[in-house]
Amino acid sequence: RDVPTISRFLGIVITMNYNDHDPPHFHARYAGFKISMGIADGLVEGQFPSRALAHVVEWWKLHRSELVDNWQRAKQRLPLQTIDPLE
């Protein structure tokens, strides 16, 4: 099954799955590491290098409303919007 990539920055790939379980969250991959992060609370599951995690947290803070919109789109099986990378 296709897992849409919604953003890429600094070697980090951000994805969101269709038909994923609640609570709303997204996934991040970096150099063999994988995490998921809650959209509402920023709760992280998994292991990530601290610098890469700091970048993901900064990006999440900037794009929470877009992530919520994408979660709703995913639930409706609509195409997901790409989200600007961290500059």
C-alpha angles and dihedrals in degrees: 000000000000116000109200118230107221100179143004128194138151092358092308120124118203118201138174123200128222113237092015122160125262140284095072111254144147134222130235130194128193130165094334094318123115133193139167121214128200112239095213101040107018090235108167125212118190136023128294134165108266096241093049090046091052089054092050091049091050091049091047091053090053097046109034095121091050090049091052089050091050091049089055090047091050091052088054092045090242123147111275122238120239113240123217115263123243107272 
